[in-house]
């Protein structure tokens, strides 16, 4: 019977597009995502870009050569000209300070990549959970649809023989119409999730993804300690790490700007051909900027204020993520407990057995049309609540892992 329902699900999916189906477990989907997501690949390129900036910061300023006093009217060896070669030399350690800044920038790029990965992984896992829910609910819809069509076919025979009034048949046909409307709405939502998932995986848009459910053991909330989760998040949350690194960047920038206020020295050598008393003159020179008007104070103050500003933002981030973890933990406890209560409810086991019996009893006139339709509605509602509770538990657990910043391994 389960195989038959799965075939019906595939037929439902094929109604939206004549696509080739690919069956993947959530683990396989995540492996494809990590390998092929284009946004992650693009973001990861910021790391070698930052490494190139470190290498560039180490490079000395280029020497400068100039040709001057060229006498266009002179002839031969007595033509007048001069050549000067100069090199800027930093006495302040400005390049070393710039390298320090760029190194912090590289660490920030790494954390920004990890943050994007964290956000996209949550979107991926949520999409998988939603898709699994729709697949399960679709099986329920098609189970009911098949049974309802069988009952309608039997009623059509009875109406034709004059044994049953036509209004009862119309009531069943209306119920089938309402069920088809729900299936159509589910199809639309299903197609939207397919597009989201295929965008995340960067795979052929003509493929149709069928998620094969796999057993996941969700940890009991009793095995989790919210204070420990907060401590883990202190070191695991990439957005917090990036914010703290940004403060370090501003501290390095203050040192850099202070170094930039120290004047650089320019050392040069000059050769003058027939330009003065001597036919060939060789000389050296030295130049230094006099810091009278500009001592780089504005840039230093800007970096100092930026550091103070970012420190406040880091403190705010700490408050926010603590509240996020506590909220996510409590939501997970609620959803976990609700699923446990649902699994203990005997109605879930009995309702499947009663489904076909109700149709047979209706045909035998042992129950009324109202009783049959009420049961069908109760059956669909109970199944939707069950699958929705399973989905909600999964979503809340993923949200808790997102808030912590890494996958959770419970204590033994």
JOWOLIN-V672927 format. One record per helix or strand. SS is the DSSP state (2 for helix, 1 for strand). FROM is the first residue (numbers start at 1). TO is the last residue. If there is no record, write none. Layout:
SS_FROM_TO + SS_FROM_TO
This chain:
2_2_14 + 1_20_25 + 2_26_36 + 2_38_58 + 1_64_68 + 2_76_78 + 1_81_89 + 2_94_160 + 2_166_201 + 1_207_212 + 2_221_223 + 2_226_236 + 2_238_260 + 1_265_273 + 1_280_288 + 2_297_343 + 2_347_363 + 2_369_404
